[in-house]
Amino acid sequence: MLTTKYLFFTSKNKICDNNINSYSLMLKSGMVRKLSSGIYTWLPTGLRVINNFKKIIRYFMKDIGAIELLLPILHPCNIWEQSGRINDYGKELLKILDRKKNSFILGPTHEEVITYLINNEIKSYKSLPIHLYQIQTKFRDEIRSRLGVIRSKEFLMKDSYSFHINEVSLKETYNIVLKTYKKIFNLINIKYLIVKANNSVIGGDVSHEFHILSKNGENSLALSQNKKYIFHQELGKYFIYKKYDINKKKFLKKKVLTLKNCLNYKELAKICNLSIRNIIKTFILRTSDKKNPFIALLIRADYELNLHKIKKINNKVIKVLSKIEIEKIFQMNINSLGPFNLKMPIIGDYSIINMYNFIIGANIKDKYYINTNWQINLSIPNNIQDIRYVTNNDLTPDSKSLIKIKRSIEIAHIFQIGNKYSKIMNTYIYDKDKIKKNIYMGCYGIGISRLIAATIEQNYDTRGIYWPNSLLAPFIVAIIPINMYKYSIVEKYSLLIYKKFKILGIDVILDNRNETPGVMFADIDLIGVPHIIIINNNNIINNNVEYKYRKTGFKNIIPINLIVDFIFNKIKLNKCFNIFYSKK
């Protein structure tokens, strides 16, 4: 490719080191442009990168026997109503009407569509197991699009679906895909973590997510220093201390404190000249249980309630009551809430059992008790549970390591769905004994557009992007001729080397613009071309060219007759070489 026949779309603005992320780099390198909130145009450079990622994914999908197809973007609403997920997804679903007022959904995922297809096409158990995949655009009406293509309304995804006669077969394919995803991400050469995950609205009981750590991530992971312990922060567990011997503590006399318009617990701690860790806060939750429409929760004030854990303890929990609801229902300001005389079930967090001389709401408006102690001033709740989020410096469950909370970006998610959809959509098959059975299903996704962004999050410097696997780059080789319109010999050898790479099938770009060397270097470095040949008159006279490797900045002088073989031999060592060039 000649640059005069190509559009870079690069930005001349200087990259700021202080607030750099994949989105700013994708804009500056001319990979994407924003059309609207969460909607992006992929420009030529970005599309070339997408196609490189697709090649790797397709290679490995074919290697495990997955068959590619293309499912429709438009889904009739009735199949989503049949599965029940039209309510589960709620406002994230993008809906449209056709001219006949028929309602359709722009597909955020394709479990219903693929199940409908299998239901109508697979008639014999002999056709199973089967694994189908597609690379398709998905749509979600995100409440808050952020970080460019990492959280957008329209995104590119590889999603695949496997179908099985039993759970054993499903688990076999699931484990194969798990290993295959590891191969894909190892080949791309990114640092990733595998996390046990919640199946959420997809369904099933077993799932794993793949994450990369990034300060710009939207997820929070709890992990130990050796990374043997990795969980979503909402699912994380920690070491629970046993109750201390209360006889070893010095108890102070309880006092009553009256404070009007106390805004929060930090303010309360400051007024009392104590740490917020000495305060117990009380929450009231609404439930769907007619017998117990409310429950109270007690937790140390510096911790956060984990609603996910609470709903596992009591699946009838609906919500935490707000400040306005507390005042309306209980005629109480929210910070003065306490467990005294509460006629409802009370659950305490493990964080409260070893507290003493603590502050707690008196359950009387604007009043608090100071120096409160269990068994002296009130009884400790009978029901003690883990109902908080893990935090930095909690001990891991085995008490051997500290937990650190890290931001992350999810790049892939795989599920053992089981027979959720086949039961709902009446998808079954007769086995070899002619027994009617619901089909088992697995679902496996890679977010390609966010994988590209996540890869950039880990691989950049002050000059732009450097690709962790050089064959992911939009071009593999760049030729930068210095003053080619002044020196005919520079132009001659630049074109000669360019043609040799073209014959070898290597993606090469020759910068034949009448630009300064600074502009040419800036563009090539910004998009991350790994192998760079600099041709100038001084070196050519001595039959040499300068070679630069983008990632390390390594430079060397190479004889002009050896430069093509020198770079080609480097490319051949790449583990992706056969995927990209075996047929060239």
Sequence and secondary structure as in RCSB ss.txt:
>XXXX:A:sequence
MLTTKYLFFTSKNKICDNNINSYSLMLKSGMVRKLSSGIYTWLPTGLRVINNFKKIIRYFMKDIGAIELLLPILH
PCNIWEQSGRINDYGKELLKILDRKKNSFILGPTHEEVITYLINNEIKSYKSLPIHLYQIQTKFRDEIRSRLGVI
RSKEFLMKDSYSFHINEVSLKETYNIVLKTYKKIFNLINIKYLIVKANNSVIGGDVSHEFHILSKNGENSLALSQ
NKKYIFHQELGKYFIYKKYDINKKKFLKKKVLTLKNCLNYKELAKICNLSIRNIIKTFILRTSDKKNPFIALLIR
ADYELNLHKIKKINNKVIKVLSKIEIEKIFQMNINSLGPFNLKMPIIGDYSIINMYNFIIGANIKDKYYINTNWQ
INLSIPNNIQDIRYVTNNDLTPDSKSLIKIKRSIEIAHIFQIGNKYSKIMNTYIYDKDKIKKNIYMGCYGIGISR
LIAATIEQNYDTRGIYWPNSLLAPFIVAIIPINMYKYSIVEKYSLLIYKKFKILGIDVILDNRNETPGVMFADID
LIGVPHIIIINNNNIINNNVEYKYRKTGFKNIIPINLIVDFIFNKIKLNKCFNIFYSKK
>XXXX:A:secstr
 BGGGS      S   GGG  HHHHHHHTTSEEEEETTEEEE HHHHHHHHHHHHHHHHHHHHTT EE    SEE
EHHHHHHHTHHHHHGGG EEEE TT  EEEE S  HHHHHHHHHHH   GGG SEEEEEEEEEE   SS BTGGG
B SEEEEEEEEEEESSHHHHHHHHHHHHHHHHHHHHHHT   EEEE   TTT  SEEEEEEEE TT SEEEEEET
TSSSEEETTT          GGGS     EEEE TT   HHHHHHHHTS GGGEEEEEEEEES SS SEEEEEEE
TTS B HHHHHHH TTEEEE  HHHHHHHHS  GGG  STT  S EEEEGGGTT  SEEEE SSTTEEEEEE BT
TTB   SEEE  B   TT B TTSSSBEEEEEEEEEEEEEEEETHHHHHTT EEE TT  EEE EEEEEEEEHHH
HHHHHHHHSEETTEE  SSGGGSS SEEEEETTTTT HHHHHHHHHHHHHHHHHT  EEE  SS  HHHHHHHHH
HHT SEEEEE HHHHHTTEEEEEETTT  EEEEETTTHHHHHHHHHHTSTTHHHHHTT 
